[in-house]
Structures are given as structure tokens and as C-alpha cells.
Amino acid sequence: MSKNPDAFTRLINALKILPNVGPKSAQRMAYQLLQYRREEAQELVDALQNALKQIHHCRLCNTFCENELCDICADSSRDGKRLMIVHMPADVSNMETANCHDGLYFVLMGQVNPAQGMDISAIALDKLVERLQQSDVEEIIIATNFTAEGDATAYILAELFKTLPYKVSRLSRGIPLGGELEYVDAGTLAQAVYERRMVKE
């Protein structure tokens, strides 16, 4: 009969859910938090609990926000005819820093990755379709990462839009092959938007 893990092991297992954190890194973090950072650890617990209660998905673009609509979707000065589809909220932030897109966004909150068993159910396609049905969008910009997963996701999106009445483009390959939008500098990102190629007229 297996017993429940002790408190320290449970903490290590919880820390391992963070990106790029393996068992050894999680163990080091646990030691640091318990030995030297107990007050900060409590603040982390409080912040996480508060975020879980307060933060949800924007009704229109699917990013994280505390209100029904995020600040961008609630901004009436944005160009509602152009919709950029990105992978994660960090991509929206990076695009806004590059100041190269004055339209709206839709955040997929995932990408297709068959190797990890992530098919189209990993991206919010149903919510995207619903979003388009309730909008005046004329142009769609596919801004997924230039990785195998990003390319697969872009292909699925392009197929979805093939018979629909939208002008569809994808970011230019000015972004390095294998590059992720979150780590691309603002100048390169802006150039990729300006030189995006048409997928469907």
C-alpha cells in the first residue's frame, strides 16, 4: 500500500510543472524557498491563489484578463477588420511592443504537436470560429511560431480559412527558422508583419 508523499516531496513535484524545471532544479528551488525565502514563498502562494481566482480568458480574444474583455478588445480605436492569431499571451505583448499591428488578436493558448499527442483539440478552434462569426473581420494574419508545431498549426488554420471570405496572410520568414515570437526582437517582428505573405486573397 503506497503512502502519500511527504510535504517536501510534494513541493518538489509541484515545482516540476514549471517549464524547463526537472527534478534537480525543483529540489534546489524547494531548498531555497524553505531555507532562505519563506516570506517570499508565502507571497508566491498568495499571488498564485489570487491569480487563480481573478484571472480568466477574455470573452473575445481568449487571452488572460481580469474583466470580461481585455484592454485591447475593449479599445474602440483598434482596427476591428484585422485579426492576428497568435500562440500565447506573451506573443500579444511582444507584438504590442513592436507597435506593428493596430488590429485585434486571437490567442490559441496552445499549438498542434502530434509528437506530444496535442492535436487540434489543443488549440481553441471552436472559440476562434465563434469569435469570427461575431465580428467584422476582413483580414486574418496567422502569426504562429516558425517551428514544426507552429507550421502545423498554421497549416490547419489556413485549411480552415480556405473556403471562408477572408484575406489570409502569414508572417514573413524574417523570423529565424525555429524561432518563437516571444524571443524575437521588436524590429525583426515588425518587419515580419510588414512583409507577411498572402495565404489566400
C-alpha positions, 0 to 999 in steps of 0.5 A: 500500500503506497503512502502519500508523499511527504510535504517536501516531496510534494513541493518538489513535484509541484515545482516540476510543472514549471517549464524547463524545471526537472527534478534537480532544479525543483529540489534546489528551488524547494531548498531555497524557498524553505531555507532562505525565502519563506516570506517570499514563498508565502507571497508566491502562494498568495499571488498564485491563489489570487491569480487563480481566482481573478484571472480568466480568458477574455470573452473575445480574444481568449487571452488572460484578463481580469474583466470580461474583455481585455484592454485591447478588445475593449479599445474602440480605436483598434482596427476591428477588420484585422485579426492576428492569431497568435500562440500565447499571451506573451506573443500579444505583448511582444507584438504590442511592443513592436507597435506593428499591428493596430488590429485585434488578436486571437490567442490559441493558448496552445499549438498542434504537436502530434509528437506530444499527442496535442492535436487540434483539440489543443488549440481553441478552434471552436472559440476562434470560429465563434469569435469570427462569426461575431465580428467584422473581420476582413483580414486574418494574419496567422502569426504562429511560431516558425517551428514544426508545431507552429507550421502545423498549426498554421497549416490547419488554420489556413485549411480552415480559412480556405473556403471562408471570405477572408484575406489570409496572410502569414508572417514573413520568414524574417523570423529565424527558422525555429524561432518563437515570437516571444524571443524575437526582437521588436524590429525583426517582428515588425518587419515580419508583419510588414512583409507577411505573405498572402495565404489566400486573397 
